[in-house]
Amino acid sequence: SYITQRIDFHKVVFTDESRFSLDGNDNYHTWSKNSRPIVNRRPYKGGSVMVWGAMTYTGQLLLRIIEGNLNSEKYCDLLRDDIFPVLKSSMESFIFQQDNAPCHTSKYTISTIEEGVEILKWPAHSPDISPIEKIWSILKNRVYENTQFKDKQSLWSKIESEGEKLTTNEPDLFQRLYARFYENMCDILCSN
């Protein structure tokens, strides 16, 4: 339906949350000789930061640290007080994408954010097609490259710094990821 509806995906703002741990990338795996993953135990009992992010076709990357659990009220406050004003000041119009996390789909959230904001209905269990997943992967590789973190503030500073470098040094990356998003949808459709 995304293809046949002719949605202008250049207007879609893709969003997601991701956790960054003090002691390294959560996606790190070790493989045994028979190609089975070994479950790793973390060497440190470090903390982590939860980061909410939004990306636009034009190369805008909004990253916000989330303190504690993200519930509907906190999520709506973030959108209303911080994110939507930034997006409205930089884009004539936009379509807001969010996954199906409970705080995104609650009655409270739906009634709060539907005022003048178009929401892209998102299929369940489909994070692999969202361009922001690739941004998280790139960002984590750069944040953790040759770096260990002693505290959450130094980790958050590195995340902000690397996010800024992405938008400043590689704005065409965002256009390429959006183009690949459309191709991914076609691939999924063709493969049934």
C-alpha positions as CSV (number, residue, x, y, z in Angstrom):
1,S,0.0,0.0,0.0
2,Y,2.9,2.4,0.6
3,I,3.9,2.0,-3.1
4,T,0.4,2.3,-4.5
5,Q,-0.6,5.2,-2.3
6,R,2.3,7.1,-3.7
7,I,3.5,8.5,-0.4
8,D,6.1,11.1,-0.7
9,F,8.8,9.4,1.4
10,H,11.0,12.5,1.3
11,K,8.5,14.0,3.8
12,V,8.7,11.1,6.2
13,V,10.5,11.6,9.5
14,F,11.7,8.2,10.6
15,T,12.0,7.8,14.4
16,D,13.2,5.1,16.8
17,E,14.9,4.5,20.2
18,S,18.2,2.8,20.8
19,R,20.2,1.9,23.8
20,F,23.9,2.7,24.1
21,S,25.8,0.8,26.8
22,L,28.9,2.2,28.7
23,D,30.8,-1.0,28.1
24,G,30.3,-1.4,24.4
25,N,28.0,-2.3,21.6
26,D,25.1,-4.6,22.4
27,N,25.3,-6.0,18.9
28,Y,28.8,-7.5,19.5
29,H,28.9,-11.3,19.0
30,T,31.6,-13.9,19.3
31,W,31.3,-17.0,17.1
32,S,32.5,-20.5,17.8
33,K,34.3,-22.8,15.3
34,N,31.0,-24.4,14.3
35,S,29.5,-20.9,13.5
36,R,27.2,-20.8,16.6
37,P,27.0,-17.5,18.5
38,I,28.5,-17.6,22.0
39,V,26.4,-15.8,24.6
40,N,28.7,-13.1,26.1
41,R,28.6,-11.8,29.6
42,R,29.5,-8.2,29.9
43,P,32.9,-7.6,31.6
44,Y,31.5,-4.6,33.4
45,K,28.2,-3.8,35.0
46,G,28.1,-0.4,33.4
47,G,25.0,1.6,32.7
48,S,23.5,2.7,29.5
49,V,21.6,5.6,28.0
50,M,18.4,5.4,26.0
51,V,18.4,7.7,22.9
52,W,15.4,8.7,20.9
53,G,16.1,9.8,17.4
54,A,14.5,11.2,14.3
55,M,15.9,11.6,10.8
56,T,14.8,13.5,7.8
57,Y,15.6,13.2,4.1
58,T,17.5,16.5,4.2
59,G,20.0,15.2,6.7
60,Q,18.6,16.4,9.9
61,L,19.2,14.1,12.9
62,L,17.5,14.9,16.2
63,L,18.9,12.9,19.1
64,R,17.5,13.2,22.6
65,I,18.5,11.3,25.7
66,I,15.6,9.6,27.5
67,E,15.9,9.5,31.3
68,G,14.1,6.6,32.9
69,N,11.3,4.7,31.1
70,L,9.6,6.3,28.1
71,N,5.9,6.4,28.8
72,S,3.1,8.1,26.8
73,E,3.1,11.3,28.8
74,K,6.9,11.7,28.6
75,Y,6.9,10.8,24.9
76,C,4.1,13.4,24.1
77,D,6.0,16.0,26.1
78,L,9.1,15.3,24.1
79,L,7.3,15.6,20.8
80,R,5.1,18.6,21.6
81,D,7.7,20.7,23.4
82,D,10.9,19.8,21.5
83,I,10.6,17.7,18.3
84,F,7.6,19.0,16.5
85,P,8.6,22.7,16.8
86,V,12.1,21.8,15.3
87,L,10.5,19.9,12.5
88,K,7.9,22.5,11.7
89,S,10.5,25.2,11.6
90,S,12.6,23.3,9.1
91,M,10.0,21.5,7.0
92,E,6.9,22.8,5.2
93,S,5.1,19.6,6.0
94,F,6.1,16.1,7.2
95,I,4.7,12.6,7.8
96,F,5.7,11.2,11.2
97,Q,6.8,7.5,11.4
98,Q,7.0,5.7,14.7
99,D,7.0,2.0,15.5
100,N,4.3,0.2,17.5
101,A,5.8,0.6,21.0
102,P,3.0,0.9,23.6
103,C,3.9,4.6,24.4
104,H,3.6,5.4,20.6
105,T,0.2,3.8,20.1
106,S,-1.6,4.5,23.4
107,K,-4.9,6.3,23.3
108,Y,-3.2,9.2,25.1
109,T,-0.5,9.5,22.5
110,I,-2.8,9.2,19.5
111,S,-5.2,11.8,20.9
112,T,-2.3,14.2,21.7
113,I,-0.2,14.0,18.5
114,E,-2.8,13.6,15.8
115,E,-3.7,17.3,15.9
116,G,-2.3,18.5,12.6
117,V,0.4,15.8,12.3
118,E,0.1,13.0,9.7
119,I,1.2,9.7,11.1
120,L,2.5,6.9,8.9
121,K,0.9,3.6,9.8
122,W,3.8,1.3,10.5
123,P,3.6,-2.5,10.0
124,A,4.4,-4.6,13.1
125,H,7.8,-6.4,13.3
126,S,9.4,-4.4,10.5
127,P,12.3,-2.5,11.9
128,D,14.6,-3.8,9.2
129,I,13.1,-1.5,6.5
130,S,13.4,1.8,8.5
131,P,16.4,3.9,7.5
132,I,17.0,5.0,11.0
133,E,18.1,1.5,11.9
134,K,21.1,2.0,9.6
135,I,21.8,5.3,11.3
136,W,21.9,3.5,14.7
137,S,24.3,0.9,13.3
138,I,26.7,3.5,11.9
139,L,26.4,5.7,15.0
140,K,27.2,2.8,17.3
141,N,30.2,1.7,15.3
142,R,31.6,5.2,15.5
143,V,30.8,5.8,19.1
144,Y,32.4,2.6,20.3
145,E,35.4,2.7,18.0
146,N,38.5,2.6,20.3
147,T,36.6,4.1,23.1
148,Q,35.5,3.1,26.6
149,F,33.2,5.2,28.7
150,K,33.5,5.9,32.4
151,D,30.1,7.5,32.8
152,K,26.8,8.2,31.0
153,Q,27.7,11.9,30.4
154,S,30.8,11.0,28.4
155,L,28.9,8.4,26.4
156,W,26.1,10.9,25.6
157,S,28.7,13.5,24.6
158,K,30.2,11.1,22.2
159,I,26.8,10.1,20.7
160,E,26.0,13.8,20.2
161,S,29.4,14.5,18.6
162,E,29.2,11.6,16.2
163,G,25.6,12.4,15.3
164,E,26.7,16.0,14.5
165,K,29.5,14.6,12.3
166,L,27.0,12.5,10.4
167,T,24.8,15.4,9.5
168,T,27.7,17.8,8.8
169,N,30.0,15.5,6.9
170,E,27.7,13.1,5.2
171,P,24.3,14.7,4.4
172,D,24.0,12.6,1.2
173,L,24.0,9.5,3.4
174,F,20.4,10.3,4.4
175,Q,19.2,10.6,0.8
176,R,20.9,7.2,0.0
177,L,19.2,5.6,3.0
178,Y,15.8,6.9,1.9
179,A,16.3,5.7,-1.6
180,R,17.2,2.2,-0.2
181,F,14.1,2.3,1.9
182,Y,11.9,2.3,-1.3
183,E,14.0,-0.4,-2.8
184,N,13.6,-2.5,0.4
185,M,9.9,-2.2,0.1
186,C,10.0,-3.4,-3.5
187,D,12.3,-6.3,-2.5
188,I,9.9,-7.4,0.2
189,L,7.0,-7.2,-2.1
190,C,8.8,-9.3,-4.8
191,S,9.9,-11.9,-2.3
192,N,6.4,-12.3,-0.9
